[in-house]
Amino acid sequence: MPLSKPQQTIFDDKNRFRLACCGRRFGKSYLAIWEMARAARFPNQKIMYMSLNYRQAKNIILEDLREQLVKRRWVKKINESDLTLYLVNGSTITLRSADAAVSIRGSRYDFAVLDECAFYDRKIWTDIVRPTLSDSEGGALFISTPQGMGNWFYDMWMEAHKLEDWSAYQYTTLEGGQISNLEIEAARRDLDLATFKQEYEANWQSSGNIIFYAFDKDNIEKFSGEIPNQIHIGLDFNISKMTAVIGVKYKTGLHIIDEIVLRNTNTDEMCQAIKQKYPDKMIFIYPDSAGSQRKTSAGGNTDHTILQQYGFKVMANKANPLVKDRINAGNRLLCDAYGNRNLFVEPTCRETITAISKWEYQANTNIPKKDAEKGYDGVNDSWSYMVSYLYPIKPEYTQRTVKTYGAW
């Protein structure tokens, strides 16, 4: 399969350093294989591909890379454990991970591909990868979905427009030619506006450090009508400040109607408080999945079994969704890519409103702040466990296809 027109444009660029800001499923890994194969055509070249972690390096790129190079009889030997391909012309292609980048200090490379590099620490490039290219005056391809205007990848992308021997590109998912219009529209329905623009339109989003940036005064609305027989409760097992967030489902979303906040407490006491306030309701409760293992009572019961003993229907997956997925699910419900708001909060739920509106990332990172005193993380965990269970972000599915390459 030949390169798409945007991929070919990046591939044909002769600048030493190239940055490509691309939407999800643009074909970044496919382009990376072409780039590495071209660099490895020459004898005794050392090529490096870097991903976020070892698993991604092995699962995303190794199989396709091996398939294409073996088919062309370029491969002399493959070290599976070290993720290194030794080619018949003396060149090597080594796969490495950003979370173990220190292992390449002192190495020398002729070319490097940094995949999803917006999620690396800047120093991985400046202090580790960049020096490995100095002896050979080697080049690099930086390729990633964007991660906000406060990210180092954005800073480099802006600088690349001004620097000699640097270039920068920006392409949407649709321009990549791998995903249909129909799938793009499906993603638009599934995601909040800012996430859709970032992930599929490769748009640099500025949301500051606020995590639930989609939250607005329009999400604060008084609940009208009778409370139904079934209620839904999100719960995080935070002993110092345990918050139960009570919601009611409606046709397209959720209305948070109440909150119960207890300090220096335990799961049993929270269950009593819920039961006392809602004695006749059928209660579906969405707790931290880790509560199926954690024993917090003298009788050896787990948090989940305590909830079940009070008659609550425990709704939990075997493991919690990724924090990023819970945040995306929350933002999507607060305001989706079409501007629809499907999560509302009762004005009297002050703890929940404060936590949603003020929870922040740590400076210059994508790691949410933990603050035992304010407890924003625990409150947001509570309602986001519920939201991500009821309205999960659909996992991305990649169908493997056989690729036919042109001449390198």
WOQUIZI-V425266 format. One record per residue. N is the residue number from 1. RES is the residue in one letter. PHI is phi in degrees with one decimal (none if undefined). PSI is psi in radians with two decimals (999 if undefined). BURIAL is I if it has 9 or more other ideal C-beta (glycine too) atoms within 8 Angstrom, else O. Layout:
BEGIN
[[N	RES	PHI	PSI	BURIAL] [N	RES	PHI	PSI	BURIAL]]
END
This chain:
BEGIN
[[1	M	none	2.19	O] [2	P	-72.5	2.88	O] [3	L	-68.1	2.58	I] [4	S	-71.5	2.94	I] [5	K	-60.0	-0.79	O] [6	P	-63.4	-0.72	I] [7	Q	-61.6	-0.73	I] [8	Q	-64.8	-0.64	I] [9	T	-61.9	-0.77	I] [10	I	-65.5	-0.77	I] [11	F	-61.6	-0.66	I] [12	D	-80.5	-0.21	O] [13	D	-65.9	2.28	I] [14	K	-93.9	0.00	O] [15	N	-65.8	2.64	I] [16	R	-66.2	-0.73	O] [17	F	-120.1	2.22	I] [18	R	-128.0	2.37	I] [19	L	-115.8	2.29	I] [20	A	-125.8	1.94	I] [21	C	-94.7	1.93	I] [22	C	-131.8	2.62	I] [23	G	-71.2	2.90	I] [24	R	-57.8	2.44	O] [25	R	63.5	0.47	I] [26	F	-66.9	-0.51	I] [27	G	108.7	0.59	I] [28	K	-63.8	-0.77	I] [29	S	-67.7	-0.65	I] [30	Y	-63.2	-0.77	I] [31	L	-62.1	-0.70	I] [32	A	-60.0	-0.67	I] [33	I	-64.0	-0.79	I] [34	W	-58.4	-0.80	I] [35	E	-61.1	-0.80	I] [36	M	-67.9	-0.68	I] [37	A	-64.5	-0.72	I] [38	R	-62.0	-0.78	I] [39	A	-65.3	-0.56	I] [40	A	-85.3	-0.01	I] [41	R	-64.1	-0.53	O] [42	F	-85.3	2.57	O] [43	P	-65.3	2.54	O] [44	N	60.2	0.59	O] [45	Q	-91.9	2.56	I] [46	K	-114.7	2.02	I] [47	I	-115.1	2.44	I] [48	M	-127.5	2.37	I] [49	Y	-114.3	2.24	I] [50	M	-118.2	2.32	I] [51	S	-122.2	-3.10	I] [52	L	-64.4	-0.71	I] [53	N	-150.4	3.02	I] [54	Y	-59.4	-0.76	I] [55	R	-60.5	-0.75	O] [56	Q	-67.4	-0.70	I] [57	A	-58.8	-0.73	I] [58	K	-75.9	-0.77	I] [59	N	-81.1	-0.59	O] [60	I	-83.8	-0.73	I] [61	I	-115.6	-0.57	I] [62	L	-60.6	-0.83	I] [63	E	-63.8	-0.82	O] [64	D	-66.7	-0.70	I] [65	L	-62.6	-0.82	I] [66	R	-61.5	-0.77	I] [67	E	-58.0	-0.79	O] [68	Q	-71.8	-0.68	I] [69	L	-75.6	-0.65	I] [70	V	-64.0	-0.72	I] [71	K	-59.8	-0.54	O] [72	R	-94.6	0.09	O] [73	R	60.3	0.66	O] [74	W	-89.6	-0.33	I] [75	V	-92.8	2.27	I] [76	K	-95.5	-0.75	O] [77	K	-158.1	2.62	O] [78	I	-126.4	2.19	O] [79	N	-96.7	1.76	I] [80	E	-65.2	-0.69	O] [81	S	-72.3	-0.60	O] [82	D	-91.8	-0.08	O] [83	L	53.2	0.89	I] [84	T	-127.6	2.31	I] [85	L	-106.5	2.16	I] [86	Y	-99.9	2.16	I] [87	L	-98.3	2.80	I] [88	V	-66.4	-0.37	O] [89	N	-91.9	0.17	I] [90	G	90.2	-0.08	O] [91	S	-81.1	2.75	I] [92	T	-131.1	2.56	I] [93	I	-121.4	2.06	I] [94	T	-114.8	2.30	I] [95	L	-99.7	2.24	I] [96	R	-132.2	2.87	I] [97	S	-119.2	2.54	I] [98	A	-65.4	-0.52	I] [99	D	-76.2	-0.10	O] [100	A	-131.0	0.61	O] [101	A	-62.7	-0.47	I] [102	V	-58.2	-0.40	O] [103	S	-68.2	-0.29	O] [104	I	-98.0	0.03	I] [105	R	-56.4	2.34	O] [106	G	86.7	-0.11	O] [107	S	-79.7	2.94	O] [108	R	-128.4	2.30	O] [109	Y	-133.0	2.68	I] [110	D	-96.9	-0.38	I] [111	F	-159.2	2.52	I] [112	A	-137.6	2.46	I] [113	V	-113.0	2.16	I] [114	L	-108.4	1.78	I] [115	D	-91.1	2.39	I] [116	E	50.3	0.77	I] [117	C	-72.4	-0.25	I] [118	A	-60.7	-0.36	I] [119	F	-94.9	0.03	I] [120	Y	-87.1	2.87	I] [121	D	-75.9	2.43	O] [122	R	-52.8	-0.61	O] [123	K	-66.6	-0.34	O] [124	I	-62.4	-0.65	I] [125	W	-77.5	-0.96	I] [126	T	-67.9	-0.68	O] [127	D	-97.8	-0.36	O] [128	I	-119.1	-1.04	I] [129	V	-72.7	-0.80	I] [130	R	-55.4	-0.78	I] [131	P	-63.2	-0.46	O] [132	T	-70.0	-0.27	I] [133	L	-97.8	-0.07	I] [134	S	-70.1	-0.81	O] [135	D	-58.5	-0.70	O] [136	S	-93.3	-0.11	I] [137	E	52.9	0.76	O] [138	G	-76.5	2.89	I] [139	G	-104.7	3.06	I] [140	A	-149.3	2.57	I] [141	L	-115.0	2.08	I] [142	F	-100.3	2.17	I] [143	I	-140.7	2.25	I] [144	S	-166.6	2.72	I] [145	T	-74.3	2.66	I] [146	P	-71.9	2.84	I] [147	Q	-141.6	0.81	I] [148	G	88.5	2.76	I] [149	M	-73.2	-0.31	O] [150	G	-86.5	0.15	O] [151	N	-96.0	2.60	I] [152	W	-63.3	-0.52	O] [153	F	-63.7	-0.67	I] [154	Y	-63.9	-0.78	I] [155	D	-59.1	-0.77	O] [156	M	-69.2	-0.64	I] [157	W	-62.1	-0.71	I] [158	M	-67.0	-0.76	I] [159	E	-66.4	-0.56	I] [160	A	-61.7	-0.44	I] [161	H	-70.5	-0.33	O] [162	K	-104.7	-0.42	O] [163	L	-87.4	2.50	O] [164	E	-71.3	2.46	O] [165	D	70.3	0.29	O] [166	W	-122.5	2.67	I] [167	S	-146.6	2.79	I] [168	A	-141.3	2.44	I] [169	Y	-131.9	2.73	I] [170	Q	-143.5	2.11	O] [171	Y	-135.9	2.50	I] [172	T	-82.2	2.95	I] [173	T	-58.5	-0.79	I] [174	L	-61.3	-0.69	I] [175	E	-65.5	-0.41	I] [176	G	-66.8	-0.41	I] [177	G	79.1	0.14	O] [178	Q	-96.4	-0.36	O] [179	I	-121.4	2.43	O] [180	S	-78.4	2.82	O] [181	N	-57.8	-0.66	O] [182	L	-61.8	-0.75	O] [183	E	-69.4	-0.63	O] [184	I	-61.2	-0.75	I] [185	E	-68.1	-0.61	O] [186	A	-63.8	-0.73	O] [187	A	-64.3	-0.66	I] [188	R	-60.5	-0.64	I] [189	R	-70.5	-0.58	I] [190	D	-84.2	-0.29	O] [191	L	-117.3	2.76	I] [192	D	-73.3	2.88	I] [193	L	-60.5	-0.84	I] [194	A	-64.7	-0.73	I] [195	T	-65.6	-0.72	I] [196	F	-60.8	-0.80	I] [197	K	-62.3	-0.67	I] [198	Q	-72.3	-0.87	I] [199	E	-79.3	-0.58	I] [200	Y	-111.3	-0.44	I] [201	E	-105.6	0.06	I] [202	A	52.0	0.71	I] [203	N	-96.7	2.34	O] [204	W	-75.1	1.95	I] [205	Q	-97.1	2.40	I] [206	S	-113.1	1.81	O] [207	S	-122.5	0.23	O] [208	G	62.7	-2.58	O] [209	N	-97.8	-0.04	O] [210	I	-68.7	2.26	I] [211	I	-77.3	-0.90	I] [212	F	-94.3	1.20	I] [213	Y	-66.9	-0.34	I] [214	A	-77.7	-0.20	I] [215	F	-70.2	2.38	O] [216	D	-145.1	2.90	O] [217	K	-58.2	-0.45	O] [218	D	-69.1	-0.26	O] [219	N	-83.6	-0.12	I] [220	I	-96.9	1.97	O] [221	E	-150.1	2.39	I] [222	K	-72.2	2.39	O] [223	F	-78.2	2.31	I] [224	S	-116.4	2.58	O] [225	G	98.7	-3.13	O] [226	E	-82.0	2.52	O] [227	I	-71.0	2.19	O] [228	P	-68.6	3.02	O] [229	N	-67.6	-0.56	O] [230	Q	-100.1	2.22	I] [231	I	-124.7	2.78	I] [232	H	-125.3	2.34	I] [233	I	-129.9	2.20	I] [234	G	-93.5	2.41	I] [235	L	-145.3	2.21	I] [236	D	-108.9	2.37	I] [237	F	-84.7	1.19	I] [238	N	-102.4	1.92	I] [239	I	-66.5	-0.72	O] [240	S	-68.0	-0.58	O] [241	K	-150.3	1.69	I] [242	M	-98.5	2.19	I] [243	T	-122.0	2.19	I] [244	A	-100.5	2.14	I] [245	V	-103.6	2.05	I] [246	I	-100.6	2.22	I] [247	G	-128.5	2.80	I] [248	V	-123.9	2.27	I] [249	K	-82.5	2.48	O] [250	Y	-128.6	-2.95	O] [251	K	-55.8	-0.79	O] [252	T	-115.6	0.04	O] [253	G	-172.2	-2.52	I] [254	L	-141.5	2.44	I] [255	H	-119.1	2.05	I] [256	I	-80.6	2.02	I] [257	I	-105.1	-0.27	I] [258	D	-161.8	2.88	I] [259	E	-146.9	2.55	I] [260	I	-122.4	2.11	I] [261	V	-117.8	2.11	I] [262	L	-124.8	2.46	I] [263	R	-113.7	2.58	O] [264	N	48.0	1.03	O] [265	T	-128.8	-2.89	O] [266	N	-148.2	3.06	I] [267	T	-63.2	-0.68	I] [268	D	-62.1	-0.76	O] [269	E	-66.2	-0.65	I] [270	M	-65.3	-0.71	I] [271	C	-60.5	-0.72	I] [272	Q	-61.8	-0.72	I] [273	A	-65.1	-0.72	I] [274	I	-65.1	-0.79	I] [275	K	-63.8	-0.65	I] [276	Q	-68.2	-0.65	O] [277	K	-81.7	-0.55	O] [278	Y	-130.2	1.20	I] [279	P	-69.9	-0.45	O] [280	D	-111.7	0.22	O] [281	K	-98.4	2.61	I] [282	M	-82.0	2.09	O] [283	I	-111.6	2.11	I] [284	F	-100.9	2.18	I] [285	I	-120.9	2.39	I] [286	Y	-117.8	1.62	I] [287	P	-98.6	3.07	I] [288	D	-58.9	2.20	I] [289	S	-60.2	-0.49	I] [290	A	-64.5	-0.28	O] [291	G	-66.8	-0.20	I] [292	S	-73.5	-0.26	I] [293	Q	-111.4	-0.52	O] [294	R	-75.7	2.23	I] [295	K	-102.5	2.06	O] [296	T	-121.2	0.09	I] [297	S	-116.7	2.79	I] [298	A	-64.2	-0.46	O] [299	G	-83.1	0.00	O] [300	G	84.1	0.14	O] [301	N	-71.6	2.59	I] [302	T	-85.1	2.92	I] [303	D	-57.9	-0.68	I] [304	H	-68.7	-0.72	I] [305	T	-68.4	-0.54	O] [306	I	-63.1	-0.78	I] [307	L	-59.8	-0.74	I] [308	Q	-66.8	-0.61	I] [309	Q	-64.2	-0.44	O] [310	Y	-88.2	0.08	I] [311	G	88.7	0.15	O] [312	F	-81.0	2.53	I] [313	K	-89.8	1.92	O] [314	V	-84.1	2.13	I] [315	M	-115.6	1.78	O] [316	A	-150.7	2.46	I] [317	N	-79.4	2.99	O] [318	K	-63.2	-0.53	O] [319	A	-141.3	2.63	O] [320	N	-65.0	2.55	I] [321	P	-61.8	2.79	I] [322	L	-57.1	2.54	O] [323	V	-55.2	-0.74	O] [324	K	-58.8	-0.72	O] [325	D	-68.3	-0.65	I] [326	R	-66.4	-0.69	I] [327	I	-65.1	-0.78	I] [328	N	-63.4	-0.70	I] [329	A	-63.5	-0.70	I] [330	G	-66.2	-0.81	I] [331	N	-63.5	-0.66	I] [332	R	-62.8	-0.71	I] [333	L	-72.6	-0.60	I] [334	L	-64.0	-0.73	I] [335	C	-163.8	2.00	I] [336	D	-86.0	-3.09	I] [337	A	-67.2	-0.25	I] [338	Y	-96.7	0.03	O] [339	G	87.2	0.16	O] [340	N	-83.5	2.35	O] [341	R	-105.5	2.15	I] [342	N	-126.2	0.25	I] [343	L	-132.8	2.14	I] [344	F	-126.1	2.65	I] [345	V	-126.9	2.29	I] [346	E	-59.0	2.33	I] [347	P	-56.5	-0.45	O] [348	T	-78.4	-0.16	O] [349	C	-83.5	1.24	I] [350	R	-67.0	-0.69	O] [351	E	-61.8	-0.76	I] [352	T	-67.7	-0.79	I] [353	I	-61.5	-0.78	I] [354	T	-63.3	-0.76	I] [355	A	-64.9	-0.77	I] [356	I	-64.3	-0.76	I] [357	S	-79.4	-0.33	I] [358	K	-118.0	-0.09	I] [359	W	-68.2	2.31	I] [360	E	-128.9	2.80	I] [361	Y	-80.2	2.69	I] [362	Q	-63.0	2.57	I] [363	A	-54.0	2.27	O] [364	N	61.3	0.46	O] [365	T	-138.2	3.05	O] [366	N	-111.5	0.52	O] [367	I	-104.0	2.08	O] [368	P	-63.3	2.53	I] [369	K	-70.0	2.48	I] [370	K	-112.7	2.22	O] [371	D	-141.9	1.82	O] [372	A	-62.9	-0.57	O] [373	E	-72.9	-0.86	O] [374	K	-78.5	-0.64	O] [375	G	69.5	0.41	I] [376	Y	-61.1	-0.68	I] [377	D	-63.2	-0.72	I] [378	G	-65.7	-0.74	I] [379	V	-64.0	-0.79	I] [380	N	-68.8	-0.58	I] [381	D	-59.4	-0.74	I] [382	S	-57.3	-1.00	I] [383	W	-75.1	-0.48	I] [384	S	-76.3	-0.46	I] [385	Y	-59.4	-0.76	I] [386	M	-66.6	-0.83	I] [387	V	-65.1	-0.76	I] [388	S	-70.1	-0.42	I] [389	Y	-77.9	-0.79	I] [390	L	-78.2	-0.59	I] [391	Y	-133.7	1.12	I] [392	P	-70.9	2.68	I] [393	I	-72.2	2.22	I] [394	K	-68.4	2.31	O] [395	P	-65.5	2.53	O] [396	E	-75.7	2.35	O] [397	Y	-117.2	2.24	O] [398	T	-114.1	2.07	O] [399	Q	-89.1	2.15	O] [400	R	-71.4	2.37	O] [401	T	-128.9	2.73	O] [402	V	-80.1	2.23	O] [403	K	-107.5	2.39	O] [404	T	-113.9	2.14	O] [405	Y	-96.4	2.67	I] [406	G	-81.4	-3.04	O] [407	A	-71.6	2.45	O] [408	W	-99.7	999	O]]
END
